[in-house]
Amino acid sequence: MTTPGKPKPFSMIREFHLADWFTLGNAICGIGALFSIMTYLQLGDIRHIYFACGLLLAALVFDVLDGRIARWRQKTSAMGRELDSLADVISFGVAPAVLGYALGMSGLYDRIILGYFVACGVSRLARYNVTAEELSGGGDKVKYFEGTPIPTSLLLVGVLFVAAWMDAVGETIWFGVATLAGFKLHPLALMFALSGSLMISRIRIPKF
C-alpha cells in the first residue's frame, strides 16, 4: 500500500514522453564527447577528437528529432523544454568550449573567452525558455529565435575538426598566439566570442 502523498518509485521516469528520451540521447552524446576529449588529453591520440566531433553531430540529430517527435505526438511540456536546454548546454556549450581548450586555446584570455561563450549559451537558452510562449504568438510553435540557436556552435566544432585533421593544433594552431600583458591569446578563440555574442543578440531568426 502506498502512503498518501509519498512519491511512487520511478514516478519521474514514468512522466517522460518519447521525445524526452531523444533529449537524453543528446545529453549522453555530449557527455561522451567530453569523455573522448579527456581521453585525447591523456593519450594524445587525435582519433578521440574525431570521436568527440562525431558524437556532437549525433547530439544534433537527437536534438532535431526530439522537437519533431514532440510536435508529431503533440506531447510538449515545461519539463521537456527544460530538459532540452540542459542537454544543449552540455552538447553545444560546454563540449565545444572544452574541445577548443584541448586543441590549444588554453591561455588566460582563451579561457575567459571560452567561459564567456558558455555563459552566453546558458543565457540564450534561459531567455528562450522564459519567452517561448510569447514568441509562439499563442500557438504551439515558436515562430522565430532571438539570437542564434546554441546548436550553431557546431560550426565551431567543424572548424576545429578540420584543424585537427590538418594537424593545426597545440603549438601549430591556426593564427598562432599573441601575448598581451604577459598572458596568452590564440586569435582563433575569437570565433567563440563572436558565436556567443550572436547567441545573446536580438537578431530574429525564423524557425522552420
DAVEN-V38329 format. One record per residue. N is the residue number from 0. RES is the residue in one letter. SS is DSSP state (hx for helix, st for strand, lp for the rest). Layout:
{{N	RES	SS} {N	RES	SS}}
This chain:
{{0	M	lp} {1	T	lp} {2	T	lp} {3	P	lp} {4	G	lp} {5	K	lp} {6	P	lp} {7	K	lp} {8	P	lp} {9	F	lp} {10	S	hx} {11	M	hx} {12	I	hx} {13	R	hx} {14	E	lp} {15	F	lp} {16	H	lp} {17	L	hx} {18	A	hx} {19	D	hx} {20	W	hx} {21	F	hx} {22	T	hx} {23	L	hx} {24	G	hx} {25	N	hx} {26	A	hx} {27	I	hx} {28	C	hx} {29	G	hx} {30	I	hx} {31	G	hx} {32	A	hx} {33	L	hx} {34	F	hx} {35	S	hx} {36	I	hx} {37	M	hx} {38	T	hx} {39	Y	hx} {40	L	hx} {41	Q	hx} {42	L	hx} {43	G	lp} {44	D	lp} {45	I	lp} {46	R	hx} {47	H	hx} {48	I	hx} {49	Y	hx} {50	F	hx} {51	A	hx} {52	C	hx} {53	G	hx} {54	L	hx} {55	L	hx} {56	L	hx} {57	A	hx} {58	A	hx} {59	L	hx} {60	V	hx} {61	F	hx} {62	D	hx} {63	V	hx} {64	L	hx} {65	D	hx} {66	G	hx} {67	R	hx} {68	I	hx} {69	A	hx} {70	R	hx} {71	W	hx} {72	R	hx} {73	Q	lp} {74	K	lp} {75	T	lp} {76	S	lp} {77	A	hx} {78	M	hx} {79	G	hx} {80	R	hx} {81	E	hx} {82	L	hx} {83	D	hx} {84	S	hx} {85	L	hx} {86	A	hx} {87	D	hx} {88	V	hx} {89	I	hx} {90	S	hx} {91	F	hx} {92	G	hx} {93	V	hx} {94	A	hx} {95	P	hx} {96	A	hx} {97	V	hx} {98	L	hx} {99	G	hx} {100	Y	hx} {101	A	hx} {102	L	lp} {103	G	lp} {104	M	lp} {105	S	lp} {106	G	lp} {107	L	hx} {108	Y	hx} {109	D	hx} {110	R	hx} {111	I	hx} {112	I	hx} {113	L	hx} {114	G	hx} {115	Y	hx} {116	F	hx} {117	V	hx} {118	A	hx} {119	C	hx} {120	G	hx} {121	V	hx} {122	S	hx} {123	R	hx} {124	L	hx} {125	A	hx} {126	R	hx} {127	Y	hx} {128	N	hx} {129	V	hx} {130	T	hx} {131	A	hx} {132	E	hx} {133	E	hx} {134	L	hx} {135	S	lp} {136	G	lp} {137	G	lp} {138	G	lp} {139	D	lp} {140	K	lp} {141	V	lp} {142	K	lp} {143	Y	st} {144	F	st} {145	E	st} {146	G	lp} {147	T	lp} {148	P	lp} {149	I	hx} {150	P	hx} {151	T	hx} {152	S	hx} {153	L	hx} {154	L	hx} {155	L	hx} {156	V	hx} {157	G	hx} {158	V	hx} {159	L	hx} {160	F	hx} {161	V	hx} {162	A	hx} {163	A	hx} {164	W	hx} {165	M	lp} {166	D	lp} {167	A	lp} {168	V	lp} {169	G	hx} {170	E	hx} {171	T	hx} {172	I	lp} {173	W	lp} {174	F	lp} {175	G	lp} {176	V	lp} {177	A	st} {178	T	st} {179	L	st} {180	A	lp} {181	G	lp} {182	F	st} {183	K	st} {184	L	st} {185	H	lp} {186	P	hx} {187	L	hx} {188	A	hx} {189	L	hx} {190	M	hx} {191	F	hx} {192	A	hx} {193	L	hx} {194	S	hx} {195	G	hx} {196	S	hx} {197	L	hx} {198	M	hx} {199	I	lp} {200	S	lp} {201	R	lp} {202	I	lp} {203	R	st} {204	I	st} {205	P	st} {206	K	lp} {207	F	lp}}
